[in-house]
């Protein structure tokens, strides 16, 4: 996550606050936890990343959180650098093999052209100016470098499913409470999203094109059988499937124009 600034200051107090990630630090890798869906998305995001193109290749993971992308990149040959402003999240990411870097996705403390791949997954819907994050990602990329990510579309469908319903459906069974009563946790942590920050794909395409990256966008959705099982039992995994409608979630992928240094026509 980057330090968030509400696009309409004062209207959404309590939503999209960084302090939530401090409170939820034990949820990053807990099976069936409130961040379970982020691990499903990380697996799908990793499918967009090819093996490292050269020895010493660098992948910069903006808003890396607890490092959920790490196991899906194992063996692909990258130095995985995770950027996040939340110290507890970076400590968790380090435990999973990520090189942690405290920073803001608007101003990443890395040199221009340092990265073979930049990842911006489940990040852009948490920032006030996603175009600025895209510009910073493009700055980090080497010529020919790859930008990949995913985010939530700015649609009424996304608001309904991910906020209105997702924060209220009691789909994850917790250990029994006092008196043996069943307890439930909502599928999505309350307040984790501010729907006013959801991102239309056209905005990203325009911003990326202005900085030399041509993005392709495709829809992303959870497999229905796995999702129903998770809602009923809290057990995963759920496979995310690419293609179809982008009204809820979408992935993006594109290369920075130009040839890598040393490559001849």
C-alpha positions in Angstrom: 0.0 0.0 0.0 1.0 3.6 -0.4 0.1 6.4 1.9 -3.5 7.0 1.0 -5.1 10.4 0.4 -8.9 10.4 0.1 -10.0 11.9 -3.3 -12.9 13.5 -1.4 -11.3 14.4 2.0 -13.4 13.8 5.1 -16.1 11.7 3.5 -14.9 8.2 4.2 -13.2 8.3 7.6 -12.4 4.8 8.7 -12.0 3.3 5.2 -8.8 2.5 3.4 -6.6 3.4 6.4 -3.0 2.1 6.6 -3.5 1.4 10.3 -5.8 -1.5 9.3 -2.8 -3.4 8.0 -1.0 -3.1 11.4 -4.1 -4.6 13.1 -4.4 -7.3 10.6 -0.7 -8.3 10.4 -1.4 -11.8 11.4 -3.9 -12.3 8.6 -1.5 -12.2 5.7 -0.7 -15.9 5.6 -3.5 -17.4 7.7 -5.5 -19.9 5.6 -9.1 -18.7 5.4 -8.2 -15.3 6.8 -9.5 -12.0 5.6 -6.6 -11.7 3.2 -7.2 -15.1 1.7 -8.5 -13.6 -1.5 -5.3 -11.6 -1.9 -3.3 -14.9 -2.1 -5.7 -16.1 -4.9 -5.0 -12.9 -6.8 -1.3 -13.2 -6.2 -1.2 -16.6 -7.9 -3.1 -15.2 -10.9 -0.8 -12.2 -11.1 2.3 -14.4 -11.1 1.0 -16.1 -14.2 1.6 -12.8 -16.0 5.3 -12.8 -15.0 7.7 -14.7 -17.3 11.0 -16.2 -16.2 13.8 -13.7 -15.6 15.2 -12.4 -18.9 18.8 -12.1 -17.6 21.0 -13.0 -14.6 20.4 -10.6 -11.7 17.0 -9.5 -13.0 15.0 -7.3 -10.6 11.2 -7.5 -9.9 9.8 -4.5 -7.9 6.6 -5.4 -6.1 4.7 -2.1 -5.3 2.5 -2.4 -2.2 3.9 -5.8 -1.5 2.1 -6.2 1.8 3.0 -9.5 3.5 4.8 -10.8 0.4 2.0 -13.0 -0.9 3.5 -13.0 -4.4 6.8 -14.6 -3.3 6.0 -18.3 -3.4 4.5 -18.0 -6.9 7.7 -16.4 -8.2 10.1 -18.9 -6.6 12.5 -20.4 -9.1 11.9 -17.7 -11.8 15.3 -16.0 -11.3 14.3 -12.6 -9.9 15.5 -10.6 -7.0 12.1 -9.8 -5.5 12.1 -6.3 -4.0 8.9 -5.4 -2.0 8.0 -1.8 -1.5 5.5 -0.9 1.2 5.0 1.9 3.9 3.8 -0.5 6.6 6.7 -1.8 8.7 4.9 -4.9 10.1 3.9 -5.9 6.6 7.5 -5.6 5.4 8.7 -7.8 8.3 6.3 -10.5 7.3 7.4 -10.2 3.6 11.0 -10.6 4.6 10.2 -13.9 6.3 9.0 -15.1 2.9 12.1 -14.2 1.0 11.2 -10.7 -0.2 13.9 -7.9 0.0 11.9 -5.3 1.9 12.1 -1.6 1.1 10.1 1.0 3.1 8.6 3.5 0.7 5.7 5.1 -1.0 4.6 4.0 -4.5 4.4 7.6 -5.5 8.2 8.1 -4.8 10.0 4.8 -4.8 13.6 5.1 -3.5 15.1 3.2 -6.4 17.0 4.3 -9.5 15.2 4.9 -12.8 15.4 1.9 -15.2 16.4 -0.5 -12.4 13.6 -3.1 -12.8 12.9 -5.8 -15.4 9.4 -6.2 -14.0 7.2 -3.9 -11.9 4.2 -5.3 -10.2 1.3 -3.2 -9.0 -1.2 -5.7 -7.7 -4.3 -4.9 -5.5 -2.7 -1.5 -5.0 -4.2 1.1 -7.3 -7.7 1.0 -5.7 -6.0 2.2 -2.5 -4.4 5.4 -3.8 -5.7 8.8 -4.6 -3.8 9.2 -7.8 -3.3 5.9 -9.6 -2.0 7.6 -12.7 0.9 8.9 -10.6 1.7 5.3 -9.5 1.7 4.2 -13.1 4.1 7.0 -14.0 6.4 5.9 -11.2 6.2 2.3 -12.2 7.2 3.3 -15.8 10.1 5.3 -14.4 11.5 2.2 -12.7 11.3 0.0 -15.8 14.1 -0.7 -18.1 13.3 -0.3 -21.8 11.5 -3.4 -22.7 10.6 -4.0 -19.1 7.2 -5.4 -18.0 4.4 -3.8 -15.9 1.8 -6.1 -14.5 -1.0 -5.8 -12.0 -4.6 -6.0 -11.1 -7.2 -3.8 -9.6 -10.9 -3.2 -9.0 -13.1 -1.5 -11.7 -15.0 1.6 -10.9 -18.5 0.1 -11.5 -21.6 -0.3 -9.4 -21.2 -4.1 -9.7 -17.8 -3.8 -7.9 -19.3 -1.6 -5.2 -22.1 -4.0 -4.6 -20.1 -7.2 -4.5 -16.9 -6.1 -2.9 -18.2 -3.6 -0.4 -22.0 -3.7 0.2 -22.2 -7.5 0.2 -18.6 -8.7 0.6 -18.1 -6.9 3.9 -21.4 -8.3 5.3 -21.6 -11.9 4.1 -20.7 -14.1 7.1 -18.9 -16.6 5.0 -15.9 -17.8 7.0 -16.5 -20.0 10.0 -14.4 -19.2 13.1 -13.8 -21.4 16.1 -16.8 -21.6 18.4 -17.2 -18.8 20.8 -18.5 -18.8 24.4 -21.4 -21.3 24.9 -20.4 -23.2 21.8 -22.0 -20.7 19.4 -20.7 -20.6 15.8 -18.9 -17.4 14.9 -18.4 -16.0 11.4 -16.1 -13.5 9.7 -17.1 -11.5 6.6 -15.5 -12.7 3.4 -13.8 -9.2 3.0 -12.5 -7.2 5.9 -14.8 -4.2 6.7 -13.4 -0.9 5.6 -10.5 -2.3 3.6 -11.8 -0.6 0.4 -13.1 2.8 -0.4 -15.3 2.4 -3.5 -14.7 6.0 -4.5 -11.1 5.0 -5.2 -11.9 2.1 -7.6 -10.2 2.5 -11.0 -11.6 2.6 -14.5 -9.3 0.7 -17.0 -9.3 3.7 -19.4 -7.5 5.8 -16.8 -4.7 3.3 -16.5 -4.3 2.9 -20.3 -4.1 6.6 -20.8 -1.6 7.1 -18.0 0.6 4.2 -19.1 0.6 5.3 -22.7 1.8 8.8 -21.7 4.8 7.1 -20.1 5.7 4.7 -22.8 3.8 1.6 -21.8 1.0 0.1 -23.8 -1.3 -1.8 -21.5 -3.6 -4.7 -22.3 -6.5 -5.3 -20.0 -8.5 -8.4 -19.3 -11.2 -9.4 -16.8 -10.6 -11.6 -13.8 -13.0 -13.6 -11.8 -13.0 -16.4 -9.1 -13.8 -19.9 -10.1 -17.4 -20.5 -8.9 -17.0 -23.9 -7.3 -14.0 -22.9 -5.3 -15.6 -19.6 -4.2 -18.7 -21.3 -3.0 -16.6 -23.8 -1.0 -14.7 -21.0 0.5 -17.8 -19.0 1.5 -19.3 -22.2 3.1 -16.3 -23.6 4.8 -13.5 -21.0 4.8 -11.3 -23.5 2.9 -9.4 -22.6 -0.3 -7.8 -22.2 -2.6 -9.9 -20.4 -5.1 -8.5 -20.3 -8.6 -8.9 -16.9 -10.4 -9.8 -17.2 -14.0 -8.8 -14.6 -16.6 -11.1 -13.4 -19.4 -14.7 -12.4 -19.7 -16.1 -9.3 -18.0 -13.9 -6.7 -16.4 -16.8 -5.2 -14.5 -15.5 -6.4 -11.1 -11.8 -7.1 -11.3 -9.2 -6.8 -14.1 -5.6 -7.5 -14.8 -3.2 -5.4 -16.9 0.1 -6.1 -18.6 2.3 -4.1 -20.9 5.9 -3.4 -21.8 7.8 -0.1 -21.7 8.7 0.9 -25.2 12.3 0.6 -26.3 15.0 -2.1 -26.4 16.9 -3.2 -23.3 20.5 -1.9 -23.1 22.9 -4.0 -25.2 20.2 -5.4 -27.4 20.7 -4.8 -31.1 18.0 -4.5 -33.7 
